[in-house]
């Protein structure tokens, strides 16, 4: 499973290095200079997530109130949400989408409600955190009539009703038929208007998820050996994150010329002397994601690899410097591409070069709006979180991607994890949370 398949399923701060996990052993990563040591972790990793708390019911109630205020601002009578991150965000319900409708209804005024099949009600209630109006439908009944009755009980029979763009066609048409006097509009001004700006509690969970992933990298770097396959390294990385307390761990491992493909290839690769190793990995802690990429060389790196690696590392610096409060998010991507032109790469998406956006939003989902991408006009503001990953890819040879996530404070961006120093020191550091 590659990263994209997985995602479809489911300032001046003092730098703090990862706490030592065990005695030191050595794994060599050489660039143009000397080898460097990476601290090795014990064979049995311990969870580091027991001290963090999930999102509280009180915070979810605050989210609902904010959503209702945004609905009033955007002239929406209600929004209807299908299972997924948004449903979890507002209600705590962790469910899946099937041919049988389960939905969360948030009216502009009044209490939220849930629609679900009769036989699923006990299971849905297990994760429901807010509200107590749960209405069921039997197999021979229409769930859309139940939706209409809920809205009518809140005094809603006309006006605008919001749906996210991911809501399935049969749901939209079913509600439209049951409520012919209502207009369908996009719910993103409400859902994105809430989810895009992370609170201190959300940032705390993302910070912990990033710590899990970085510690897992520290462990895996110490275990790399000649002859290891991509599947072996992926398994090692996933296992390490799980033992450290992360859930839903995933890893993309690309070796040698396969590293030139940002989201993977079916080609089988193993580690050999001088191999370029690109790892892209993450996990979640209480539903909040990490996403960190590292590129290292097993043994001695060629000067070409070192030069490209250093260019990508500087690309991260350029992106970080461009991410200023009030700046359009697309300007971050523009700044990186302007720098890459000075290094001989194309200003657009041609290869060799940067064939994807500079970064994506992140939170409960690995990829969220908005993005560091050309033409994105949304201004950067406090609480927004992004990946910073301006990779460079040379087809037939290798690719380099360094990815660290950042969050916006009211003054400037701050990294969850500091990017690595060099091909000789490819790990990076955890940075204390600023809230």
C-alpha positions as CSV (number, residue, x, y, z in Angstrom):
1,X,0.0,0.0,0.0
2,X,1.4,3.4,-0.9
3,X,0.8,6.6,0.9
4,X,-1.9,7.8,-1.4
5,X,-3.9,4.6,-1.1
6,X,-3.5,4.7,2.7
7,X,-4.8,8.3,2.9
8,X,-7.8,7.4,0.9
9,X,-8.8,4.9,3.6
10,X,-8.8,6.2,6.6
11,X,10.5,30.7,15.7
12,X,13.0,31.2,18.4
13,X,12.0,28.2,20.3
14,X,14.8,26.2,22.1
15,X,15.6,23.1,20.1
16,X,15.2,19.9,22.1
17,X,16.8,16.7,20.7
18,X,15.0,13.4,21.1
19,X,15.6,11.9,24.5
20,X,18.0,9.0,24.3
21,X,16.1,5.8,24.0
22,X,18.9,3.4,24.8
23,X,22.6,2.8,24.6
24,X,24.5,4.1,21.5
25,X,25.2,1.9,18.6
26,X,26.3,3.1,15.2
27,X,24.8,3.2,11.8
28,X,26.8,5.0,9.2
29,X,25.4,7.6,6.8
30,X,28.1,9.3,4.9
31,X,27.9,12.2,2.6
32,X,31.0,13.9,1.1
33,X,32.6,13.8,4.5
34,X,32.8,11.7,7.6
35,X,30.3,9.1,8.9
36,X,27.9,10.0,11.7
37,X,26.3,8.1,14.5
38,X,22.6,7.7,15.1
39,X,21.4,6.7,18.5
40,X,19.8,3.3,18.5
41,X,16.6,2.4,20.3
42,X,16.0,-0.8,22.3
43,X,14.5,-3.8,20.5
44,X,11.4,-3.3,22.6
45,X,10.0,0.2,22.2
46,X,7.7,1.7,24.8
47,X,4.6,3.9,24.3
48,X,5.1,7.6,24.7
49,X,1.5,8.6,24.2
50,X,-0.2,7.6,27.5
51,X,0.2,11.1,28.9
52,X,-1.8,12.9,26.2
53,X,-5.6,13.3,26.3
54,X,-8.1,13.0,23.5
55,X,-10.3,15.9,22.4
56,X,-12.8,16.7,25.1
57,X,-16.6,16.9,24.8
58,X,-16.4,20.5,25.8
59,X,-14.1,21.3,22.8
60,X,-16.5,19.5,20.5
61,X,-19.4,21.6,21.8
62,X,-17.3,24.7,21.1
63,X,-16.7,23.5,17.6
64,X,-20.4,23.0,17.0
65,X,-21.1,26.6,18.2
66,X,-18.5,27.9,15.9
67,X,-20.0,26.0,13.0
68,X,-23.4,27.4,13.8
69,X,-22.0,30.9,13.8
70,X,-20.4,30.3,10.4
71,X,-23.7,28.9,9.1
72,X,-25.4,32.1,10.1
73,X,-22.6,34.1,8.4
74,X,-22.9,32.1,5.2
75,X,-26.7,31.9,5.2
76,X,-27.0,28.1,5.7
77,X,-29.9,26.6,7.6
78,X,-28.0,23.4,8.3
79,X,-25.2,21.1,7.1
80,X,-25.3,17.3,6.7
81,X,-22.1,15.4,7.2
82,X,-21.3,11.8,6.2
83,X,-18.9,9.6,8.1
84,X,-15.3,10.7,8.0
85,X,-13.0,13.2,9.7
86,X,-15.6,16.0,9.8
87,X,-18.1,13.7,11.6
88,X,-15.5,12.7,14.1
89,X,-14.4,16.3,14.5
90,X,-17.8,17.5,15.5
91,X,-19.4,14.5,17.2
92,X,-16.8,11.9,18.0
93,X,-18.5,9.3,15.8
94,X,-16.0,7.0,14.1
95,X,-17.9,5.3,11.3
96,X,-17.6,4.3,7.7
97,X,-19.6,5.0,4.5
98,X,-21.8,2.3,3.1
99,X,-24.9,2.0,1.1
100,X,-26.9,2.6,4.3
101,X,-26.9,6.2,5.4
102,X,-25.4,7.3,8.7
103,X,-25.2,11.1,8.9
104,X,-24.7,14.0,11.3
105,X,-27.0,17.0,11.0
106,X,-26.0,20.3,12.5
107,X,-28.7,23.0,12.3
108,X,-27.9,26.7,12.4
109,X,-30.0,26.8,15.6
110,X,-30.8,23.9,17.9
111,X,-29.3,20.6,18.8
112,X,-27.3,18.3,16.5
113,X,-28.9,15.0,15.5
114,X,-27.7,11.7,14.0
115,X,-29.4,9.5,11.5
116,X,-28.4,5.8,11.4
117,X,-29.9,2.3,10.6
118,X,-31.8,0.8,13.5
119,X,-29.4,-2.1,13.9
120,X,-26.3,0.1,13.8
121,X,-27.5,2.4,16.6
122,X,-25.8,0.7,19.5
123,X,-22.5,0.7,17.6
124,X,-22.8,4.4,16.6
125,X,-23.6,5.3,20.2
126,X,-20.3,3.8,21.3
127,X,-18.3,6.7,19.8
128,X,-20.9,9.5,20.0
129,X,-19.6,12.3,22.3
130,X,-22.1,15.1,21.9
131,X,-25.9,15.2,21.5
132,X,-28.6,12.7,22.3
133,X,-30.9,12.9,19.4
134,X,-30.3,9.7,17.4
135,X,-33.0,8.7,15.0
136,X,-33.1,5.4,13.2
137,X,-34.6,4.0,10.1
138,X,-35.6,0.4,9.2
139,X,-34.4,-1.4,6.1
140,X,-37.6,-0.7,4.1
141,X,-37.7,3.0,5.0
142,X,-36.1,6.0,3.5
143,X,-33.3,7.6,5.7
144,X,-33.9,10.9,3.8
145,X,-37.4,11.1,5.2
146,X,-35.8,10.9,8.7
147,X,-33.4,13.7,7.7
148,X,-36.3,15.8,6.6
149,X,-38.2,15.2,9.8
150,X,-35.2,16.2,11.9
151,X,-34.9,19.5,10.0
152,X,-38.6,20.2,10.2
153,X,-38.4,19.6,14.0
154,X,-35.8,22.4,14.0
155,X,-38.1,24.7,12.0
156,X,-36.1,24.1,8.8
157,X,-38.1,23.5,5.6
158,X,-36.5,25.9,3.2
159,X,-33.2,27.8,2.7
160,X,-29.7,26.5,2.1
161,X,-28.4,23.2,3.2
162,X,-24.7,22.5,3.1
163,X,-22.8,19.4,1.9
164,X,-19.1,18.8,1.7
165,X,-17.8,18.0,-1.8
166,X,-17.0,14.5,-0.7
167,X,-20.6,13.6,0.0
168,X,-21.9,11.0,-2.3
169,X,-24.4,11.7,-5.1
170,X,-27.2,9.4,-3.8
171,X,-27.1,11.3,-0.5
172,X,-27.4,14.7,-2.1
173,X,-30.2,13.6,-4.4
174,X,-32.0,11.8,-1.6
175,X,-32.1,14.9,0.6
176,X,-33.1,17.1,-2.4
177,X,-36.1,14.9,-3.1
178,X,-37.2,14.8,0.5
179,X,-36.7,18.6,0.9
180,X,-37.6,20.1,-2.5
181,X,-37.8,23.6,-1.1
182,X,-34.1,23.6,0.0
183,X,-31.1,24.6,-2.0
184,X,-27.8,22.6,-2.0
185,X,-24.7,24.7,-1.2
186,X,-21.1,23.9,-0.3
187,X,-20.5,23.2,3.4
188,X,-16.7,23.9,3.2
189,X,-17.0,27.5,4.4
190,X,-18.3,26.0,7.6
191,X,-16.4,22.7,8.0
192,X,-13.1,24.1,6.6
193,X,-13.6,27.3,8.5
194,X,-13.5,25.2,11.7
195,X,-11.1,22.4,11.0
196,X,-8.4,24.5,9.3
197,X,-7.5,26.4,12.5
198,X,-6.1,24.1,15.1
199,X,-6.5,24.7,18.8
200,X,-3.9,24.1,21.5
201,X,-5.4,20.7,22.2
202,X,-5.2,19.7,18.5
203,X,-1.6,20.9,18.2
204,X,-0.6,18.9,21.3
205,X,-1.9,15.7,19.7
206,X,-0.1,16.5,16.4
207,X,3.1,17.3,18.2
208,X,3.0,13.9,20.0
209,X,2.3,12.1,16.7
210,X,5.3,13.8,15.1
211,X,7.4,12.8,18.1
212,X,6.3,9.2,17.6
213,X,7.3,9.2,14.0
214,X,10.7,10.9,14.6
215,X,11.6,8.5,17.3
216,X,10.6,5.6,15.0
217,X,12.9,7.0,12.4
218,X,15.7,7.1,14.9
219,X,15.1,3.5,15.7
220,X,14.8,2.4,12.0
221,X,18.0,4.3,11.0
222,X,20.0,2.2,13.4
223,X,18.6,-1.1,12.0
224,X,19.2,-0.5,8.2
225,X,21.4,-3.2,6.6
226,X,22.6,-4.1,3.1
227,X,20.1,-6.4,1.4
228,X,17.0,-5.1,3.2
229,X,13.9,-4.7,1.0
230,X,11.5,-1.8,0.9
231,X,8.8,-4.1,2.5
232,X,11.1,-4.9,5.4
233,X,11.8,-1.3,6.1
234,X,8.2,-0.3,5.8
235,X,7.3,-3.1,8.3
236,X,10.0,-2.0,10.7
237,X,8.8,1.6,10.6
238,X,5.2,0.8,11.1
239,X,5.9,-1.6,14.0
240,X,8.1,1.0,15.7
241,X,5.4,3.7,15.5
242,X,2.8,1.3,16.8
243,X,5.0,0.3,19.7
244,X,5.7,4.0,20.5
245,X,1.9,4.5,20.8
246,X,0.9,5.7,17.3
247,X,-2.1,4.3,15.5
248,X,-2.8,3.8,11.8
249,X,1.0,3.8,11.1
250,X,2.0,3.9,7.5
251,X,5.3,4.2,5.6
252,X,6.4,4.7,2.0
253,X,9.9,3.3,1.4
254,X,11.7,4.0,-1.8
255,X,15.3,3.0,-2.6
256,X,17.7,3.9,-5.3
257,X,16.1,5.1,-8.6
258,X,12.6,4.3,-7.2
259,X,13.1,7.4,-4.9
260,X,12.5,9.5,-8.1
261,X,8.8,8.6,-8.0
262,X,7.1,10.7,-5.2
263,X,4.4,8.2,-4.4
264,X,6.1,5.0,-5.2
265,X,6.6,2.4,-7.9
266,X,6.1,-1.4,-8.1
267,X,9.8,-1.9,-8.8
268,X,11.5,-4.1,-6.2
269,X,14.6,-2.5,-4.6
270,X,17.0,-3.5,-1.9
271,X,19.6,-1.5,0.1
272,X,23.2,-1.6,-1.2
273,X,26.3,0.4,-0.6
274,X,25.5,4.0,-1.6
275,X,21.7,3.5,-1.8
276,X,19.5,6.6,-1.7
277,X,16.8,5.8,0.8
278,X,13.6,7.9,0.8
279,X,11.2,7.3,3.6
280,X,7.8,9.0,4.0
281,X,5.9,8.0,7.1
282,X,3.4,9.0,9.7
283,X,0.8,7.9,12.3
284,X,-2.0,9.3,14.3
285,X,-2.5,10.1,18.0
286,X,-6.1,10.3,19.1
287,X,-7.0,11.0,15.5
288,X,-4.4,13.6,14.6
289,X,-1.7,13.0,12.0
290,X,2.0,13.2,11.5
291,X,3.8,13.2,8.2
292,X,7.6,13.2,8.0
293,X,9.9,12.4,5.1
294,X,13.6,11.7,5.3
295,X,16.2,11.0,2.6
296,X,19.5,9.4,3.6
297,X,22.3,7.5,1.9
298,X,23.5,4.1,3.1
299,X,27.3,4.5,3.1
300,X,29.1,7.1,1.0
301,X,26.9,9.6,-0.9
302,X,27.9,10.9,-4.3
303,X,28.5,14.6,-4.7
304,X,25.4,14.9,-6.9
305,X,23.2,13.4,-4.2
306,X,24.7,15.7,-1.6
307,X,24.2,18.8,-3.8
308,X,20.6,17.9,-4.5
309,X,19.9,17.1,-0.8
310,X,21.4,20.4,0.2
311,X,19.2,22.2,-2.4
312,X,16.1,20.6,-1.1
313,X,17.1,21.4,2.5
314,X,17.5,25.1,1.4
315,X,14.1,24.8,-0.3
316,X,12.6,24.0,3.0
317,X,14.2,27.2,4.5
318,X,12.9,29.3,1.6
319,X,9.3,27.9,2.2
320,X,9.5,28.5,5.9
321,X,10.7,32.1,5.5
322,X,7.9,32.8,3.0
323,X,5.2,31.4,5.3
324,X,4.2,34.7,7.0
325,X,1.0,35.6,8.7
326,X,-1.4,37.2,6.2
327,X,0.5,35.9,3.1
328,X,-1.4,33.9,0.5
329,X,-0.5,30.2,0.9
330,X,0.3,30.0,-2.8
331,X,3.2,32.4,-2.4
332,X,5.1,29.8,-0.4
333,X,5.2,27.5,-3.4
334,X,6.1,30.5,-5.7
335,X,9.1,31.3,-3.5
336,X,10.4,27.7,-3.6
337,X,10.1,27.5,-7.4
338,X,11.8,30.9,-7.8
339,X,14.8,29.6,-5.8
340,X,14.9,26.3,-7.6
341,X,15.2,28.2,-10.9
342,X,18.4,29.7,-9.6
343,X,19.7,26.1,-9.1
344,X,19.0,25.1,-12.7
345,X,15.5,23.5,-12.2
346,X,12.3,24.3,-14.1
347,X,10.0,27.0,-12.7
348,X,7.0,24.8,-13.3
349,X,6.5,21.0,-12.7
350,X,8.9,19.6,-15.3
351,X,11.5,16.9,-14.4
352,X,14.1,16.9,-13.1
353,X,12.6,19.2,-10.6
354,X,9.7,19.7,-8.2
355,X,6.7,17.9,-9.7
356,X,4.3,18.4,-6.9
357,X,3.1,21.2,-4.6
358,X,5.4,22.4,-1.8
359,X,3.1,21.3,1.0
360,X,-0.4,20.3,2.1
361,X,-2.6,21.1,5.0
362,X,-2.7,18.4,7.7
363,X,-4.7,17.7,10.9
364,X,-7.2,14.8,11.4
365,X,-6.5,13.9,7.7
366,X,-3.0,13.5,6.2
367,X,-4.0,15.8,3.4
368,X,-6.4,18.7,4.2
369,X,-7.1,22.1,2.7
370,X,-5.4,24.5,2.2
371,X,-2.1,23.8,0.4
372,X,1.2,25.4,-0.4
373,X,0.4,25.4,-4.1
374,X,0.5,27.9,-6.9
375,X,-2.6,30.1,-7.1
376,X,-3.9,29.4,-3.5
377,X,-5.1,32.7,-2.2
378,X,-6.1,31.8,1.3
379,X,-4.1,33.9,3.7
380,X,-2.0,32.1,6.4
381,X,-3.4,32.6,9.9
382,X,-2.9,31.3,13.4
383,X,-3.6,27.6,13.9
384,X,-3.1,26.5,10.2
385,X,-0.9,23.5,9.8
386,X,1.1,22.4,6.7
387,X,3.7,20.0,5.5
388,X,6.9,21.6,4.1
389,X,8.2,19.2,1.4
390,X,9.8,20.8,-1.7
391,X,11.3,17.6,-3.1
392,X,13.5,17.3,-6.2
393,X,13.3,14.2,-8.5
394,X,15.7,13.1,-11.2
395,X,14.0,10.2,-13.2
396,X,16.3,7.2,-13.7
397,X,18.6,8.3,-10.9
398,X,17.2,9.3,-7.5
399,X,14.9,11.7,-5.7
400,X,15.3,13.7,-2.5
401,X,12.3,14.7,-0.2
402,X,12.6,16.2,3.2
403,X,9.3,16.8,4.9
404,X,8.6,18.5,8.2
405,X,5.2,19.8,9.4
406,X,4.7,23.3,10.8
407,X,2.0,25.3,12.4
408,X,1.2,29.0,12.3
409,X,1.3,31.0,15.5
410,X,0.0,34.6,15.6
411,X,3.5,35.8,14.7
412,X,5.3,33.2,12.6
413,X,5.5,29.5,11.6
414,X,6.9,27.0,14.0
415,X,8.1,23.5,13.2
416,X,6.9,20.4,15.0
417,X,10.2,18.8,14.0
418,X,13.3,20.6,12.9
419,X,14.6,19.4,9.5
420,X,17.8,17.4,9.5
421,X,21.2,19.1,9.1
422,X,22.9,17.1,6.3
423,X,23.2,13.7,4.6
424,X,25.6,12.9,7.5
425,X,23.0,13.9,10.1
426,X,19.7,12.8,8.5
427,X,17.3,12.7,11.5
428,X,16.4,16.2,12.7
429,X,15.0,17.2,16.1
430,X,11.7,17.6,17.9
431,X,10.9,21.2,18.8
432,X,9.0,22.2,22.0
433,X,5.4,23.1,21.3
434,X,4.5,26.8,21.3
435,X,0.9,27.4,22.2
